[in-house]
Amino acid sequence: MEHVNHFFAESVRDSISVKQAVLEDAAIQAQVCQVGELMLQAYRSGKKVVFAGNGGSAADAQHLAAEFVSRFEFDRPGLPSLSLSTDTSMLTAIGNDYGYEKLFSRQLAAQAQPGDVFVGITTSGRSKNIIEAFKIAGDLGVKTVGLCGAAGIEGAPVDYEVKVPSTKTARIQEVHIVIGHYWCGFVERMYFKG
């Protein structure tokens, strides 16, 4: 049992150390806060925030979109937000007809408006379908946010790149949800109680 406890303690310490590194990095904090302001301005302008990711990042995309649409810390009207990772009929149709790389770019092309915000969540920074979505988003006048790990976003320019200083998928995902929760809480407070 001691080795199990050691592994658990090691995992918690590792998680804390990555969060501490984010807390001590002024550049990361600035990017996170700028994206929060970007989302707030989008909502104040009648726009929406769109999320996408693969695997665990798809779950994070769904989670964060739900926080905006439903509620986060208090009851209030919903804010328009989408996760492009949720509709299995759409995903399988696009994947079958156009290829996996087009899963999110096809949806953005059909649903996004200039001034919307697209958050592509990719721990590696190299997910082809996220990269394709960044490319089309820029053409559509959609602001782009890359939420990624230490390697950054490769293959497409983004307006904001929020890099978690880790190469471990679990640690990156843990910080992604902390950042996403900050965005939800900041926007909710400023939009409704500002």
N, CA, C and O of each residue as an XYZ file, in Angstrom:
776
protein
N       0.825     -1.204      0.000
C       0.000      0.000      0.000
C       0.865      1.262      0.000
O       0.471      2.302     -0.528
N       2.050      1.149      0.603
C       2.923      2.322      0.685
C       3.322      2.823     -0.697
O       3.374      4.033     -0.919
N       3.608      1.904     -1.642
C       3.979      2.330     -2.996
C       2.816      3.029     -3.695
O       3.034      3.935     -4.499
N       1.592      2.620     -3.400
C       0.411      3.287     -3.959
C       0.313      4.704     -3.406
O       0.092      5.653     -4.158
N       0.477      4.847     -2.101
C       0.439      6.176     -1.481
C       1.547      7.067     -2.023
O       1.340      8.259     -2.247
N       2.736      6.476     -2.234
C       3.856      7.245     -2.776
C       3.531      7.743     -4.188
O       3.777      8.902     -4.520
N       2.980      6.858     -5.005
C       2.627      7.249     -6.371
C       1.582      8.368     -6.367
O       1.678      9.320     -7.142
N       0.586      8.244     -5.489
C      -0.436      9.288     -5.391
C       0.188     10.612     -4.965
O      -0.078     11.648     -5.574
N       1.007     10.584     -3.934
C       1.650     11.812     -3.447
C       2.536     12.427     -4.527
O       2.571     13.647     -4.689
N       3.247     11.582     -5.259
C       4.098     12.063     -6.349
C       3.256     12.740     -7.432
O       3.640     13.790     -7.947
N       2.123     12.152     -7.777
C       1.231     12.735     -8.787
C       0.701     14.090     -8.342
O       0.653     15.032     -9.134
N       0.304     14.190     -7.079
C      -0.216     15.460     -6.561
C       0.885     16.512     -6.551
O       0.654     17.651     -6.955
N       2.083     16.143     -6.095
C       3.202     17.103     -6.078
C       3.525     17.587     -7.490
O       3.765     18.775     -7.705
N       3.528     16.665     -8.446
C       3.815     17.022     -9.834
C       2.757     17.986    -10.372
O       3.087     18.958    -11.052
N       1.499     17.717    -10.066
C       0.407     18.600    -10.487
C       0.572     19.990     -9.883
O       0.422     20.998    -10.574
N       0.878     20.035     -8.604
C       1.071     21.322     -7.923
C       2.241     22.079     -8.531
O       2.165     23.296     -8.702
N       3.326     21.376     -8.862
C       4.508     22.070     -9.391
C       4.218     22.725    -10.742
O       4.716     23.816    -11.017
N       3.423     22.074    -11.579
C       3.074     22.684    -12.872
C       2.165     23.891    -12.650
O       2.350     24.926    -13.289
N       1.201     23.773    -11.766
C       0.324     24.910    -11.459
C       1.123     26.060    -10.855
O       0.858     27.224    -11.155
N       2.102     25.741    -10.002
C       2.954     26.774     -9.410
C       3.770     27.471    -10.494
O       3.942     28.689    -10.453
N       4.273     26.710    -11.460
C       5.028     27.305    -12.564
C       4.165     28.273    -13.361
O       4.640     29.332    -13.771
N       2.904     27.923    -13.584
C       1.969     28.822    -14.279
C       1.743     30.074    -13.449
O       1.739     31.186    -13.976
N       1.554     29.890    -12.156
C       1.305     31.008    -11.252
C       2.471     31.987    -11.220
O       2.269     33.185    -11.020
N       3.680     31.494    -11.414
C       4.876     32.333    -11.343
C       5.303     32.888    -12.696
O       6.279     33.635    -12.766
N       4.605     32.545    -13.764
C       4.979     32.985    -15.111
C       4.071     34.131    -15.555
O       2.907     33.916    -15.892
N       4.608     35.338    -15.550
C       3.817     36.528    -15.887
C       3.294     36.481    -17.319
O       2.200     36.976    -17.590
N       4.054     35.900    -18.234
C       3.618     35.838    -19.636
C       2.399     34.930    -19.791
O       1.463     35.265    -20.517
N       2.409     33.788    -19.116
C       1.253     32.890    -19.181
C       0.043     33.574    -18.557
O      -1.050     33.546    -19.122
N       0.235     34.182    -17.404
C      -0.870     34.874    -16.747
C      -1.449     35.957    -17.648
O      -2.667     36.113    -17.731
N      -0.578     36.706    -18.322
C      -1.047     37.771    -19.219
C      -1.886     37.191    -20.352
O      -2.941     37.732    -20.682
N      -1.423     36.091    -20.952
C      -2.183     35.463    -22.033
C      -3.547     34.990    -21.546
O      -4.560     35.212    -22.210
N      -3.572     34.338    -20.391
C      -4.832     33.832    -19.837
C      -5.797     34.985    -19.595
O      -6.974     34.893    -19.945
N      -5.311     36.062    -19.004
C      -6.179     37.210    -18.707
C      -6.641     37.910    -19.981
O      -7.785     38.360    -20.059
N      -5.765     38.008    -20.978
C      -6.158     38.612    -22.253
C      -7.256     37.796    -22.927
O      -8.184     38.362    -23.504
N      -7.156     36.491    -22.859
C      -8.197     35.642    -23.450
C      -9.506     35.816    -22.692
O     -10.569     35.848    -23.311
N      -9.455     35.928    -21.377
C     -10.671     36.198    -20.605
C     -11.341     37.482    -21.065
O     -12.559     37.521    -21.243
N     -10.556     38.526    -21.257
C     -11.088     39.805    -21.762
C     -11.653     39.649    -23.168
O     -12.702     40.209    -23.484
N     -10.959     38.887    -24.015
C     -11.427     38.627    -25.377
C     -12.794     37.955    -25.361
O     -13.693     38.349    -26.104
N     -12.951     36.944    -24.515
C     -14.234     36.245    -24.407
C     -15.320     37.183    -23.902
O     -16.438     37.171    -24.418
N     -15.006     37.984    -22.912
C     -15.974     38.937    -22.368
C     -16.430     39.912    -23.451
O     -17.626     40.177    -23.579
N     -15.495     40.446    -24.227
C     -15.855     41.381    -25.293
C     -16.685     40.694    -26.374
O     -17.609     41.294    -26.925
N     -16.360     39.447    -26.677
C     -17.160     38.704    -27.659
C     -18.600     38.588    -27.177
O     -19.531     38.837    -27.942
N     -18.788     38.217    -25.928
C     -20.149     38.092    -25.390
C     -20.854     39.439    -25.353
O     -22.044     39.516    -25.657
N     -20.156     40.482    -24.994
C     -20.770     41.819    -24.970
C     -21.160     42.287    -26.367
O     -22.010     43.164    -26.518
N     -20.537     41.701    -27.386
C     -20.842     42.052    -28.776
C     -21.832     41.084    -29.416
O     -22.062     41.140    -30.624
N     -22.415     40.199    -28.617
C     -23.395     39.254    -29.143
C     -22.796     38.069    -29.872
O     -23.484     37.420    -30.659
N     -21.537     37.774    -29.629
C     -20.853     36.653    -30.288
C     -20.819     35.441    -29.364
O     -21.414     35.456    -28.286
N     -20.123     34.396    -29.791
C     -20.065     33.159    -29.009
C     -18.629     32.672    -28.881
O     -17.723     33.134    -29.575
N     -18.454     31.719    -27.964
C     -17.168     31.054    -27.776
C     -17.344     29.594    -28.175
O     -18.266     28.918    -27.720
N     -16.449     29.124    -29.028
C     -16.507     27.775    -29.578
C     -15.252     27.016    -29.134
O     -14.140     27.538    -29.206
N     -15.446     25.791    -28.679
C     -14.339     24.956    -28.215
C     -14.255     23.688    -29.052
O     -15.258     23.220    -29.592
N     -13.039     23.131    -29.155
C     -12.859     21.814    -29.772
C     -11.611     21.167    -29.207
O     -10.673     21.849    -28.794
N     -11.612     19.850    -29.194
C     -10.459     19.077    -28.747
C     -10.681     17.612    -29.077
O     -11.762     17.223    -29.520
N      -9.669     16.815    -28.864
C      -9.711     15.375    -29.112
C      -9.492     14.623    -27.801
O      -8.711     15.067    -26.959
N     -10.169     13.495    -27.620
C      -9.966     12.679    -26.428
C     -10.316     13.433    -25.158
O     -11.414     13.977    -25.039
N      -9.387     13.468    -24.208
C      -9.613     14.202    -22.963
C      -9.858     15.675    -23.209
O     -10.620     16.308    -22.479
N      -9.221     16.227    -24.227
C      -9.440     17.638    -24.567
C     -10.835     17.865    -25.144
O     -11.388     18.956    -25.012
N     -11.408     16.842    -25.782
C     -12.805     16.936    -26.234
C     -13.725     17.029    -25.027
O     -14.687     17.797    -25.021
N     -13.419     16.237    -24.005
C     -14.215     16.305    -22.775
C     -14.088     17.679    -22.132
O     -15.072     18.221    -21.628
N     -12.883     18.249    -22.146
C     -12.700     19.603    -21.608
C     -13.484     20.625    -22.430
O     -14.078     21.546    -21.871
N     -13.486     20.464    -23.753
C     -14.238     21.376    -24.621
C     -15.729     21.331    -24.279
O     -16.376     22.372    -24.169
N     -16.266     20.132    -24.112
C     -17.675     19.987    -23.735
C     -17.943     20.593    -22.360
O     -18.933     21.298    -22.165
N     -17.068     20.316    -21.428
C     -17.202     20.805    -20.058
C     -17.272     22.334    -20.041
O     -18.170     22.906    -19.424
N     -16.330     22.992    -20.714
C     -16.276     24.454    -20.668
C     -17.448     25.092    -21.407
O     -18.001     26.089    -20.943
N     -17.832     24.529    -22.547
C     -19.007     25.054    -23.252
C     -20.242     24.941    -22.370
O     -21.069     25.853    -22.335
N     -20.368     23.835    -21.664
C     -21.518     23.645    -20.768
C     -21.529     24.662    -19.635
O     -22.597     25.130    -19.240
N     -20.363     25.010    -19.106
C     -20.300     26.007    -18.026
C     -20.824     27.358    -18.509
O     -21.513     28.057    -17.765
N     -20.503     27.731    -19.747
C     -20.992     29.004    -20.281
C     -22.496     28.955    -20.547
O     -23.216     29.897    -20.214
N     -22.969     27.875    -21.138
C     -24.383     27.779    -21.499
C     -25.269     27.596    -20.269
O     -26.339     28.200    -20.189
N     -24.849     26.785    -19.328
C     -25.671     26.494    -18.156
C     -25.433     27.525    -17.055
O     -26.188     28.489    -16.930
N     -24.413     27.329    -16.280
C     -24.029     28.237    -15.198
C     -22.667     27.795    -14.707
O     -22.239     26.669    -14.960
N     -21.992     28.683    -14.008
C     -20.727     28.306    -13.397
C     -20.827     28.457    -11.883
O     -20.935     27.461    -11.168
N     -20.792     29.700    -11.387
C     -20.839     29.913     -9.937
C     -22.188     30.398     -9.431
O     -22.457     30.314     -8.233
N     -23.041     30.904    -10.313
C     -24.358     31.380     -9.878
C     -25.344     31.289    -11.034
O     -24.951     31.210    -12.198
N     -26.636     31.301    -10.693
C     -27.683     31.239    -11.710
C     -27.712     32.531    -12.508
O     -27.623     33.625    -11.952
N     -27.837     32.384    -13.814
C     -27.888     33.533    -14.721
C     -28.315     33.028    -16.093
O     -28.321     31.818    -16.321
N     -28.672     33.928    -17.015
C     -28.997     33.485    -18.369
C     -27.779     32.807    -19.018
O     -26.633     33.117    -18.691
N     -28.046     31.901    -19.919
C     -26.961     31.208    -20.602
C     -26.211     32.106    -21.564
O     -26.761     33.067    -22.101
N     -24.954     31.780    -21.772
C     -24.119     32.466    -22.752
C     -23.862     31.505    -23.910
O     -23.617     30.321    -23.680
N     -23.915     31.995    -25.156
C     -23.777     31.093    -26.299
C     -22.365     30.503    -26.416
O     -21.376     31.228    -26.526
N     -22.305     29.198    -26.391
C     -21.036     28.493    -26.511
C     -21.297     27.120    -27.116
O     -22.346     26.519    -26.884
N     -20.342     26.633    -27.886
C     -20.461     25.332    -28.544
C     -19.206     24.513    -28.305
O     -18.112     25.058    -28.159
N     -19.374     23.213    -28.268
C     -18.253     22.295    -28.377
C     -18.420     21.560    -29.699
O     -19.457     20.946    -29.947
N     -17.411     21.622    -30.537
C     -17.477     20.960    -31.840
C     -17.179     19.466    -31.737
O     -17.121     18.772    -32.751
N     -16.991     18.977    -30.527
C     -16.627     17.580    -30.308
C     -17.803     16.705    -29.891
O     -17.595     15.552    -29.512
N     -19.035     17.215    -29.949
C     -20.142     16.513    -29.302
C     -21.091     15.754    -30.223
O     -21.628     14.725    -29.814
N     -21.313     16.212    -31.422
C     -22.354     15.649    -32.285
C     -21.802     14.471    -33.086
O     -21.103     14.667    -34.080
N     -22.114     13.252    -32.656
C     -21.542     12.074    -33.313
C     -21.971     11.937    -34.771
O     -21.186     11.468    -35.595
N     -23.182     12.329    -35.103
C     -23.617     12.257    -36.504
C     -22.795     13.206    -37.363
O     -22.349     12.840    -38.451
N     -22.594     14.427    -36.873
C     -21.798     15.401    -37.612
C     -20.346     14.937    -37.727
O     -19.750     15.004    -38.802
N     -19.784     14.469    -36.618
C     -18.387     14.040    -36.619
C     -18.162     12.868    -37.566
O     -17.175     12.845    -38.301
N     -19.065     11.900    -37.553
C     -18.874     10.739    -38.421
C     -19.153     11.074    -39.881
O     -18.502     10.525    -40.770
N     -20.099     11.956    -40.145
C     -20.360     12.372    -41.531
C     -19.154     13.111    -42.105
O     -18.692     12.804    -43.204
N     -18.650     14.084    -41.354
C     -17.494     14.853    -41.835
C     -16.266     13.955    -41.931
O     -15.531     14.009    -42.917
N     -16.042     13.126    -40.909
C     -14.894     12.226    -40.933
C     -14.940     11.278    -42.115
O     -13.919     11.034    -42.758
N     -16.111     10.742    -42.406
C     -16.272      9.817    -43.519
C     -16.130     10.514    -44.868
O     -15.454     10.010    -45.764
N     -16.767     11.670    -45.009
C     -16.813     12.344    -46.310
C     -15.585     13.197    -46.612
O     -15.197     13.326    -47.773
N     -14.967     13.783    -45.584
C     -13.876     14.738    -45.809
C     -12.575     14.374    -45.101
O     -11.527     14.938    -45.414
N     -12.626     13.446    -44.159
C     -11.430     13.058    -43.419
C     -11.404     13.666    -42.025
O     -11.994     14.715    -41.765
N     -10.706     12.977    -41.146
C     -10.639     13.370    -39.733
C     -10.072     14.782    -39.548
O     -10.446     15.487    -38.611
N      -9.176     15.185    -40.436
C      -8.553     16.508    -40.323
C      -9.567     17.638    -40.463
O      -9.323     18.748    -39.992
N     -10.694     17.370    -41.100
C     -11.691     18.417    -41.363
C     -12.827     18.446    -40.332
O     -13.768     19.226    -40.484
N     -12.756     17.608    -39.284
C     -13.862     17.513    -38.316
C     -14.317     18.862    -37.791
O     -15.518     19.124    -37.717
N     -13.386     19.710    -37.430
C     -13.743     20.971    -36.782
C     -13.786     22.145    -37.761
O     -14.582     23.067    -37.582
N     -12.947     22.123    -38.785
C     -12.941     23.242    -39.737
C     -14.250     23.316    -40.521
O     -14.738     24.411    -40.798
N     -14.823     22.171    -40.881
C     -16.121     22.177    -41.584
C     -17.214     22.766    -40.700
O     -18.046     23.544    -41.167
N     -17.210     22.396    -39.426
C     -18.219     22.922    -38.506
C     -18.036     24.422    -38.289
O     -19.013     25.171    -38.260
N     -16.795     24.858    -38.139
C     -16.547     26.295    -37.970
C     -17.010     27.072    -39.195
O     -17.651     28.115    -39.070
N     -16.685     26.561    -40.375
C     -17.076     27.253    -41.606
C     -18.587     27.423    -41.688
O     -19.072     28.426    -42.211
N     -19.329     26.454    -41.176
C     -20.792     26.507    -41.237
C     -21.410     27.331    -40.114
O     -22.484     27.901    -40.303
N     -20.764     27.410    -38.947
C     -21.420     27.975    -37.771
C     -20.776     29.227    -37.185
O     -21.429     29.959    -36.441
N     -19.529     29.485    -37.498
C     -18.837     30.611    -36.862
C     -19.119     31.922    -37.583
O     -19.368     31.955    -38.788
N     -19.070     32.987    -36.816
C     -19.276     34.349    -37.321
C     -18.037     35.185    -37.004
O     -17.334     34.897    -36.035
N     -17.759     36.213    -37.804
C     -16.659     37.108    -37.436
C     -16.882     37.659    -36.023
O     -17.994     38.042    -35.658
N     -15.815     37.689    -35.249
C     -15.912     38.170    -33.873
C     -16.115     37.077    -32.845
O     -15.943     37.320    -31.651
N     -16.482     35.860    -33.283
C     -16.539     34.724    -32.366
C     -15.122     34.397    -31.897
O     -14.142     34.867    -32.475
N     -15.029     33.596    -30.856
C     -13.742     33.135    -30.335
C     -13.700     31.616    -30.461
O     -14.622     30.928    -30.023
N     -12.633     31.095    -31.056
C     -12.434     29.649    -31.155
C     -11.259     29.238    -30.286
O     -10.145     29.736    -30.453
N     -11.518     28.320    -29.352
C     -10.475     27.776    -28.481
C     -10.201     26.339    -28.907
O     -11.035     25.454    -28.717
N      -9.033     26.118    -29.479
C      -8.601     24.775    -29.847
C      -7.735     24.213    -28.731
O      -6.696     24.781    -28.394
N      -8.167     23.096    -28.161
C      -7.458     22.495    -27.029
C      -6.679     21.284    -27.535
O      -7.267     20.319    -28.023
N      -5.360     21.339    -27.417
C      -4.504     20.257    -27.887
C      -3.262     20.180    -27.013
O      -2.444     21.099    -27.012
N      -3.118     19.097    -26.276
C      -1.968     18.988    -25.374
C      -0.659     18.944    -26.154
O       0.351     19.477    -25.694
N      -0.664     18.319    -27.320
C       0.556     18.199    -28.128
C       0.834     19.453    -28.948
O       1.986     19.740    -29.274
N      -0.218     20.204    -29.283
C      -0.064     21.348    -30.173
C      -0.026     20.963    -31.635
O       0.171     21.824    -32.493
N      -0.209     19.688    -31.940
C      -0.070     19.202    -33.311
C      -1.305     18.493    -33.851
O      -1.226     17.895    -34.923
N      -2.411     18.530    -33.180
C      -3.617     17.829    -33.646
C      -4.058     18.412    -34.982
O      -4.409     19.589    -35.066
N      -4.041     17.590    -36.021
C      -4.291     18.089    -37.378
C      -5.659     18.737    -37.523
O      -5.794     19.748    -38.212
N      -6.677     18.169    -36.881
C      -8.011     18.761    -37.032
C      -8.129     20.094    -36.287
O      -8.913     20.952    -36.691
N      -7.377     20.278    -35.228
C      -7.351     21.574    -34.539
C      -6.583     22.590    -35.385
O      -7.009     23.739    -35.509
N      -5.463     22.177    -35.963
C      -4.666     23.066    -36.823
C      -5.503     23.530    -38.015
O      -5.492     24.713    -38.354
N      -6.227     22.607    -38.652
C      -7.098     22.978    -39.775
C      -8.178     23.962    -39.329
O      -8.526     24.882    -40.068
N      -8.699     23.769    -38.137
C      -9.721     24.683    -37.615
C      -9.137     26.074    -37.378
O      -9.795     27.076    -37.658
N      -7.903     26.144    -36.863
C      -7.265     27.452    -36.684
C      -7.127     28.174    -38.020
O      -7.367     29.379    -38.107
N      -6.744     27.444    -39.052
C      -6.556     28.058    -40.371
C      -7.862     28.651    -40.895
O      -7.878     29.792    -41.357
N      -8.950     27.895    -40.830
C     -10.231     28.392    -41.344
C     -10.778     29.502    -40.466
O     -11.396     30.441    -40.968
N     -10.561     29.408    -39.163
C     -11.061     30.433    -38.242
C     -10.471     31.794    -38.580
O     -11.181     32.799    -38.589
N      -9.181     31.824    -38.855
C      -8.546     33.088    -39.226
C      -9.162     33.681    -40.480
O      -9.363     34.893    -40.562
N      -9.463     32.833    -41.459
C     -10.095     33.296    -42.699
C     -11.502     33.838    -42.458
O     -11.978     34.693    -43.205
N     -12.165     33.340    -41.413
C     -13.546     33.739    -41.105
C     -13.631     34.973    -40.206
O     -14.730     35.454    -39.928
N     -12.497     35.487    -39.750
C     -12.524     36.615    -38.823
C     -12.829     36.201    -37.397
O     -13.284     37.011    -36.589
N     -12.579     34.942    -37.093
C     -12.777     34.398    -35.747
C     -11.449     34.490    -35.003
O     -10.409     34.116    -35.546
N     -11.472     34.981    -33.778
C     -10.265     35.051    -32.958
C      -9.900     33.645    -32.497
O     -10.776     32.864    -32.126
N      -8.618     33.324    -32.520
C      -8.175     31.973    -32.207
C      -7.328     31.930    -30.943
O      -6.481     32.789    -30.699
N      -7.590     30.895    -30.149
C      -6.860     30.661    -28.904
C      -6.363     29.224    -28.918
O      -7.157     28.287    -28.998
N      -5.063     29.056    -28.842
C      -4.481     27.728    -28.721
C      -4.189     27.432    -27.265
O      -3.356     28.093    -26.645
N      -4.871     26.444    -26.719
C      -4.652     26.003    -25.342
C      -3.869     24.699    -25.450
O      -4.414     23.674    -25.857
N      -2.581     24.741    -25.083
C      -1.687     23.639    -25.422
C      -0.663     23.383    -24.318
O      -0.719     23.981    -23.243
N       0.276     22.478    -24.614
C       1.371     22.185    -23.709
C       2.601     22.991    -24.071
O       2.528     23.934    -24.858
N       3.730     22.615    -23.493
C       4.966     23.381    -23.625
C       5.447     23.525    -25.063
O       6.112     24.508    -25.389
N       5.127     22.570    -25.925
C       5.599     22.613    -27.315
C       4.949     23.727    -28.123
O       5.495     24.138    -29.147
N       3.805     24.219    -27.691
C       3.106     25.259    -28.434
C       2.324     24.698    -29.609
O       2.275     23.487    -29.828
N       1.715     25.604    -30.357
C       0.914     25.231    -31.528
C       1.825     25.183    -32.745
O       2.550     26.139    -33.019
N       1.791     24.080    -33.472
C       2.624     23.907    -34.659
C       1.753     23.796    -35.899
O       0.856     22.954    -35.949
N       2.004     24.635    -36.906
C       1.336     24.480    -38.188
C       0.266     25.487    -38.511
O      -0.305     25.452    -39.601
N      -0.023     26.388    -37.590
C      -1.029     27.423    -37.863
C      -0.805     28.592    -36.912
O      -0.465     28.398    -35.745
N      -0.996     29.805    -37.420
C      -0.907     30.951    -36.511
C      -2.156     31.025    -35.633
O      -3.252     30.674    -36.070
N      -1.984     31.480    -34.405
C      -3.112     31.716    -33.505
C      -2.966     33.117    -32.923
O      -1.859     33.641    -32.808
N      -4.094     33.713    -32.559
C      -4.053     35.044    -31.965
C      -3.502     35.006    -30.544
O      -2.792     35.918    -30.121
N      -3.831     33.953    -29.817
C      -3.374     33.783    -28.434
C      -2.943     32.335    -28.250
O      -3.658     31.407    -28.628
N      -1.770     32.156    -27.667
C      -1.254     30.818    -27.406
C      -0.995     30.698    -25.906
O      -0.116     31.367    -25.363
N      -1.763     29.847    -25.250
C      -1.614     29.630    -23.812
C      -0.922     28.284    -23.634
O      -1.540     27.229    -23.772
N       0.377     28.340    -23.323
C       1.203     27.140    -23.225
C       1.409     26.750    -21.766
O       1.962     27.517    -20.978
N       0.966     25.570    -21.423
C       1.209     25.022    -20.089
C       2.630     24.450    -20.083
O       2.975     23.659    -20.960
N       3.457     24.838    -19.109
C       4.864     24.419    -19.110
C       5.067     22.973    -18.651
O       5.646     22.714    -17.597
N       4.578     22.049    -19.464
C       4.739     20.623    -19.173
C       4.625     19.848    -20.477
O       4.031     20.318    -21.448
N       5.202     18.657    -20.480
C       5.047     17.750    -21.617
C       4.212     16.530    -21.235
O       3.992     15.647    -22.064
N       3.749     16.476    -19.995
C       2.934     15.358    -19.525
C       1.459     15.663    -19.773
O       0.932     16.659    -19.276
N       0.803     14.809    -20.539
C      -0.589     15.043    -20.917
C      -1.486     15.290    -19.718
O      -2.278     16.232    -19.730
N      -1.383     14.475    -18.692
C      -2.264     14.631    -17.523
C      -2.073     15.989    -16.857
O      -3.048     16.645    -16.490
N      -0.818     16.411    -16.700
C      -0.555     17.702    -16.046
C      -1.075     18.858    -16.908
O      -1.632     19.825    -16.388
N      -0.890     18.753    -18.217
C      -1.375     19.796    -19.128
C      -2.893     19.897    -19.028
O      -3.436     20.995    -18.907
N      -3.577     18.760    -19.078
C      -5.038     18.770    -19.008
C      -5.540     19.328    -17.681
O      -6.546     20.036    -17.646
N      -4.847     19.014    -16.593
C      -5.256     19.543    -15.289
C      -5.189     21.064    -15.265
O      -6.080     21.720    -14.727
N      -4.144     21.617    -15.843
C      -4.016     23.076    -15.876
C      -5.001     23.675    -16.875
O      -5.534     24.759    -16.639
N      -5.247     22.990    -17.978
C      -6.238     23.492    -18.940
C      -7.585     23.724    -18.264
O      -8.233     24.740    -18.517
N      -8.011     22.806    -17.415
C      -9.324     22.975    -16.791
C      -9.281     24.082    -15.742
O     -10.284     24.766    -15.537
N      -8.155     24.274    -15.079
C      -8.019     25.408    -14.152
C      -8.156     26.719    -14.927
O      -8.870     27.627    -14.501
N      -7.475     26.810    -16.054
C      -7.554     28.015    -16.890
C      -8.973     28.197    -17.419
O      -9.514     29.302    -17.373
N      -9.574     27.131    -17.917
C     -10.945     27.213    -18.424
C     -11.922     27.658    -17.357
O     -12.813     28.462    -17.628
N     -11.767     27.150    -16.154
C     -12.634     27.579    -15.048
C     -12.416     29.050    -14.718
O     -13.364     29.756    -14.377
N     -11.177     29.514    -14.818
C     -10.936     30.950    -14.617
C     -11.725     31.750    -15.652
O     -12.401     32.718    -15.304
N     -11.641     31.350    -16.928
C     -12.363     32.079    -17.973
C     -13.858     32.099    -17.692
O     -14.501     33.143    -17.808
N     -14.408     30.959    -17.327
C     -15.848     30.889    -17.028
C     -16.210     31.818    -15.878
O     -17.174     32.577    -15.975
N     -15.457     31.765    -14.805
C     -15.747     32.600    -13.643
C     -15.570     34.075    -13.921
O     -16.395     34.888    -13.503
N     -14.494     34.438    -14.628
C     -14.235     35.840    -14.954
C     -15.350     36.398    -15.828
O     -15.914     37.450    -15.527
N     -15.665     35.696    -16.906
C     -16.702     36.177    -17.828
C     -18.042     36.273    -17.114
O     -18.745     37.274    -17.254
N     -18.400     35.259    -16.362
C     -19.683     35.255    -15.663
C     -19.790     36.446    -14.711
O     -20.798     37.152    -14.715
N     -18.772     36.672    -13.906
C     -18.813     37.793    -12.952
C     -18.857     39.139    -13.658
O     -19.663     40.001    -13.308
N     -17.991     39.325    -14.654
C     -17.899     40.629    -15.318
C     -19.124     40.909    -16.192
O     -19.592     42.046    -16.253
N     -19.638     39.892    -16.861
C     -20.779     40.088    -17.755
C     -22.061     40.362    -16.978
O     -22.853     41.222    -17.362
N     -22.262     39.637    -15.896
C     -23.530     39.748    -15.177
C     -23.469     40.622    -13.933
O     -24.499     41.126    -13.487
N     -22.286     40.809    -13.365
C     -22.196     41.600    -12.136
C     -21.226     42.762    -12.252
O     -21.115     43.587    -11.345
N     -20.503     42.820    -13.413
C     -19.473     43.785    -13.727
C     -19.412     44.988    -12.954
O     -18.549     45.833    -13.193
